[in-house]
Amino acid sequence: MTALPPAVPARKPAPPHAAPPRPVPSLPPGFLQEGAAVRAEEAGPGAGTVGAAPGAWLPANDGTGPYAGGPLAALPSWRPEPRDPWAIAWTAVASVATTSMVGIGALFGYISPIWCGSCDKAEQHRFDHYYWGYWVALLIPLILLIGGSSLPPHKRYATVRIVFLASAMALSVLIPVLYYELLGTVH
């Protein structure tokens, strides 16, 4: 009987000065490594899959050497996400504008009880509802500002950031104007 040559060429032993091989994390079930699919086709139908056992030691795929297109070539590589160059500018402008307008609105809310100094009981009741509703509504631009400012500075969040920060700036102006108009209906 003649011995058949092995289907997979034998690996050369590592030189004595080489670093020890790095472990590869176990692959998910059904994952075939690049050379395993070819060996499975050569083995024929019903032979099952052939590949490295989970936790087997495989060489690093750094794009050089004999393993350049090797078993780790199918694994995804990590790439940093693109950054939005305007994220800091949008956040800074919106923060200054919103906090300034909310501060002016808070001052206006602080002095607004003067408006109802000579109100009867029904007018005072209506004013109280407007007054406390105004203070709650004045928190909405601040919540939107915090939400828009806390988003990561990546391009995929640019639209959401602009919507949050622009609505915070717009509401910081519109809420005091609406409150002023509502105070006109008290008397």
Backbone torsions as a table, in degrees:
resi	resn	phi	psi	omega
1	MET	NA	140.9	178.9
2	THR	-102.0	141.4	179.6
3	ALA	-83.1	136.2	177.8
4	LEU	-84.1	145.6	177.1
5	PRO	-67.8	150.0	-179.8
6	PRO	-64.6	146.8	-178.7
7	ALA	-71.1	-30.4	-179.2
8	VAL	-111.1	128.6	178.7
9	PRO	-64.7	143.3	-179.6
10	ALA	-69.5	145.6	178.4
11	ARG	-82.1	146.7	176.4
12	LYS	-77.7	144.0	176.5
13	PRO	-65.9	147.6	-179.2
14	ALA	-69.8	144.4	176.0
15	PRO	-63.8	154.3	-175.1
16	PRO	-62.6	-24.2	-177.7
17	HIS	-91.5	-1.6	-177.6
18	ALA	-77.2	152.2	178.1
19	ALA	-70.6	151.0	178.2
20	PRO	-64.9	151.1	-179.6
21	PRO	-65.8	149.3	-179.0
22	ARG	-90.6	144.0	177.7
23	PRO	-73.9	149.0	177.9
24	VAL	-110.2	134.4	179.6
25	PRO	-62.4	152.8	-178.6
26	SER	-65.1	142.0	-176.9
27	LEU	-88.6	155.4	-179.7
28	PRO	-65.4	157.9	-179.9
29	PRO	-60.7	140.7	179.5
30	GLY	85.2	-3.2	-179.1
31	PHE	-82.1	123.0	178.9
32	LEU	-103.7	133.4	174.8
33	GLN	-76.9	163.1	-170.5
34	GLU	-53.8	-49.3	-177.5
35	GLY	-79.3	-18.3	-175.9
36	ALA	-69.5	-34.5	-179.3
37	ALA	-65.6	-38.3	179.3
38	VAL	-67.3	-43.6	179.9
39	ARG	-65.2	-34.4	179.1
40	ALA	-68.0	-37.4	177.8
41	GLU	-68.2	-37.2	179.6
42	GLU	-68.7	-31.1	-177.9
43	ALA	-71.6	-25.0	177.7
44	GLY	105.2	172.3	-177.6
45	PRO	-71.5	147.0	177.6
46	GLY	79.0	3.4	-178.2
47	ALA	-83.8	-13.6	-178.9
48	GLY	84.0	179.9	-179.1
49	THR	-91.0	148.2	179.2
50	VAL	-120.6	136.9	178.3
51	GLY	179.6	-175.2	179.3
52	ALA	-72.2	140.9	177.6
53	ALA	-68.7	150.7	177.8
54	PRO	-57.4	136.8	179.9
55	GLY	81.9	6.6	179.9
56	ALA	-71.3	154.3	179.4
57	TRP	-85.0	121.2	178.6
58	LEU	-123.1	155.4	-179.9
59	PRO	-71.1	156.5	178.1
60	ALA	-70.4	142.3	177.6
61	ASN	-101.9	82.5	179.5
62	ASP	-98.7	9.8	177.0
63	GLY	85.9	4.7	179.6
64	THR	-126.0	166.6	173.7
65	GLY	78.5	-168.9	-174.9
66	PRO	-72.3	-11.4	-177.4
67	TYR	-106.0	27.5	-175.3
68	ALA	-61.3	-38.3	177.5
69	GLY	-109.3	30.1	-169.6
70	GLY	-76.9	-158.1	-169.8
71	PRO	-66.4	-20.1	-179.3
72	LEU	-94.9	2.9	-177.3
73	ALA	-66.5	-25.5	-178.0
74	ALA	-80.4	-15.0	-179.4
75	LEU	-74.5	141.3	-178.5
76	PRO	-70.3	148.6	176.7
77	SER	-102.3	151.5	-178.4
78	TRP	-86.1	131.9	175.4
79	ARG	-128.5	138.9	179.3
80	PRO	-67.2	148.6	179.7
81	GLU	-75.6	143.3	179.2
82	PRO	-67.5	139.4	-177.8
83	ARG	-92.1	150.8	176.3
84	ASP	-88.3	116.6	-177.1
85	PRO	-68.5	-19.8	-177.2
86	TRP	-96.8	2.9	-175.8
87	ALA	-61.7	-44.7	-177.9
88	ILE	-69.6	-39.3	-179.8
89	ALA	-65.5	-45.8	178.4
90	TRP	-59.9	-45.0	-178.3
91	THR	-65.0	-41.5	-179.2
92	ALA	-66.5	-47.0	-179.6
93	VAL	-63.5	-45.6	-179.4
94	ALA	-65.6	-37.1	179.9
95	SER	-65.3	-45.0	-179.7
96	VAL	-66.3	-47.2	-177.7
97	ALA	-65.8	-45.4	-176.4
98	THR	-68.6	-47.1	-178.9
99	THR	-66.3	-33.1	176.6
100	SER	-65.0	-48.1	-178.2
101	MET	-69.7	-35.6	176.5
102	VAL	-67.7	-36.3	175.9
103	GLY	-64.0	-43.1	177.1
104	ILE	-66.0	-39.6	177.3
105	GLY	-64.6	-35.7	177.6
106	ALA	-68.0	-38.7	176.1
107	LEU	-63.7	-42.6	177.5
108	PHE	-62.8	-41.0	177.3
109	GLY	-66.6	-32.8	-179.9
110	TYR	-67.6	-38.1	-178.5
111	ILE	-93.1	-3.3	-176.6
112	SER	-68.1	-21.8	175.4
113	PRO	-61.6	-18.2	175.3
114	ILE	-61.0	-31.4	-177.3
115	TRP	-58.8	-34.9	-174.6
116	CYS	-111.5	45.0	-179.8
117	GLY	-72.4	-30.1	-177.3
118	SER	-118.5	38.8	-178.2
119	CYS	-85.4	148.4	171.1
120	ASP	-81.1	-175.1	-173.1
121	LYS	-64.4	-41.9	-179.2
122	ALA	-67.4	-42.2	178.7
123	GLU	-67.2	-38.4	178.1
124	GLN	-65.0	-38.3	178.4
125	HIS	-64.0	-44.5	178.6
126	ARG	-65.8	-39.6	178.1
127	PHE	-63.1	-39.9	179.3
128	ASP	-60.6	-41.1	177.5
129	HIS	-63.3	-44.6	178.6
130	TYR	-63.5	-42.0	-176.1
131	TYR	-63.0	-51.3	-178.2
132	TRP	-72.6	-32.2	174.1
133	GLY	-64.2	-35.3	177.9
134	TYR	-64.5	-43.1	-179.3
135	TRP	-66.4	-36.5	176.8
136	VAL	-68.4	-42.7	180.0
137	ALA	-66.4	-28.6	179.5
138	LEU	-69.9	-15.2	175.9
139	LEU	-79.6	-22.1	-176.8
140	ILE	-60.3	-47.6	177.3
141	PRO	-61.1	-33.8	179.1
142	LEU	-69.0	-39.0	177.1
143	ILE	-64.7	-43.2	177.4
144	LEU	-64.2	-38.1	178.0
145	LEU	-64.2	-44.0	178.7
146	ILE	-65.6	-41.8	178.8
147	GLY	-62.9	-44.0	179.7
148	GLY	-70.8	-32.9	-179.1
149	SER	-77.1	-23.3	-176.9
150	SER	-87.9	-2.1	177.4
151	LEU	-71.3	146.2	178.1
152	PRO	-64.6	150.2	-176.2
153	PRO	-81.9	50.1	178.6
154	HIS	-103.6	156.9	-177.0
155	LYS	-63.3	-30.9	-177.2
156	ARG	-70.2	-15.8	177.4
157	TYR	-100.0	4.8	-174.4
158	ALA	-62.5	-45.1	-177.7
159	THR	-66.1	-44.4	179.5
160	VAL	-63.2	-40.5	179.4
161	ARG	-62.4	-45.0	-178.8
162	ILE	-64.4	-41.5	179.3
163	VAL	-63.6	-46.3	-179.8
164	PHE	-62.2	-49.6	-174.7
165	LEU	-71.5	-37.7	178.3
166	ALA	-68.1	-38.7	177.7
167	SER	-69.5	-32.7	175.7
168	ALA	-64.1	-43.0	178.8
169	MET	-66.4	-42.0	-178.8
170	ALA	-66.3	-44.1	-179.2
171	LEU	-68.7	-29.0	178.5
172	SER	-68.0	-19.5	175.2
173	VAL	-94.8	-42.1	-173.9
174	LEU	-71.3	-34.9	-177.0
175	ILE	-65.5	-46.4	175.2
176	PRO	-63.8	-35.2	177.8
177	VAL	-65.0	-43.6	178.0
178	LEU	-63.8	-40.0	177.8
179	TYR	-63.4	-40.3	178.2
180	TYR	-63.1	-41.1	177.9
181	GLU	-66.4	-37.8	178.1
182	LEU	-67.8	-32.5	177.1
183	LEU	-64.9	-28.8	177.1
184	GLY	-67.3	-19.8	179.8
185	THR	-90.7	-3.9	-177.8
186	VAL	-68.8	-43.9	-177.5
187	HIS	-87.1	NA	NA
